[in-house]
């Protein structure tokens, strides 16, 4: 068994865990599991009222990463402004692709999902599953932008403005 390079995450730092979005490392603790001593990141997802423990040597393997840089946030906003690219595949196939993009943890991919599923007031109503995916992607995007900028309300406004401009 080869040891992966130990990531440089510290307590109180915000990180992105692909399957759950933005969380904060609250502690690094030692735990004995099945007779093996493991060092674990304790990550708190405040909005979901959830705590996750990730072995430190597996963190990069599972896709845990630092928050995006402001440049990546700008690129995501640029992606949001673009024209929706809806494939003509069956909904189940597209839904699967959207789900994969959301769970990839990649901010640009999440912005693509928001862009593709966003509906203006003049467009037809979304199905329940479309709305669920859209809201999940929108929340992940907004949370990461908020964590990068440090202001949740401003992040929500910024995303709404970009989507509003697109509809106009």
Buried (B, 14 or more C-beta within 10 A) or exposed (E): EEEEEEBEBEEEBBBBBBEBBBBBBBEEEEEEEEEEEBEBBBBBBEEEEEEBEBBBBBBBEEBBBEBBEEEBBEBBBEBBEEEEEEEEEEEEEBBEBBBEBBBBBBBBBBBBBBBBBBBEEEEEEBEEEBEBBBEBBBBBBBBBBBBBEEEBEEBBEBBEEBBEEBEE
